[in-house]
């Protein structure tokens, strides 16, 4: 899949978020990279990464800071999806939603609990 097509899927995943979440997202940038660095991945197959200060932890002095960053990793998603376009699209949607949940302060543990319900 071309980088252009992959980025389009990421943009569509963001556009398809419920309006409530789109309006509440603040000071966050979503980017696409091929692979995470070894330092970041630490031997894991990482599909996405949230870096920043989750909204619930932002205090009244939160200003003049760089945007939070959500990175979606193209090659691991393609690898897991075995190049199947529908699988790539679904995995991108899930990864974008997962990382945005971190922006709103939801932990991996809580996400697993919610998924189990």
C-alpha positions, 0 to 999 in steps of 0.5 A, a space after each residue: 500500500 502506498 504511503 498516500 493511501 495509508 495516510 488517507 485511511 488514517 485521515 478517514 479514521 479520524 474523520 469518522 470519530 464521533 463528533 463529541 470526541 473530535 470536538 474534545 481533542 485538543 493540542 494533538 497531532 496524528 502522524 504516520 511513520 513506517 516503523 517505531 525505533 528499537 528504543 521505542 518498540 523494545 522488541 514489541 510489534 507496536 502499531 501506534 503510540 501516544 506521547 503527551 500529557 493526557 487531557 485529565 492530567 493537564 492543569 490550569 497552567 497547561 499552555 504554550 506546550 508542544 502538541 501531543 503526538 499520536 504516531 500510527 506505524 504503517 509497516 507493522 499494521 501491514 505486516 499483521 494484516 498481510 497486505 489485505 486492504 480491509 484488514 489494514 483499514 480495520 486495524 488502522 481504525 482500531 489503532 487510531 481509536 486506541 491511541 486517542 483513548 490514551 489522549 483522553 486519559 484511558 489506560 491500556 488496562 481500562 481499554 481491555 476492561 471495556 473491550 471485555 464487556 
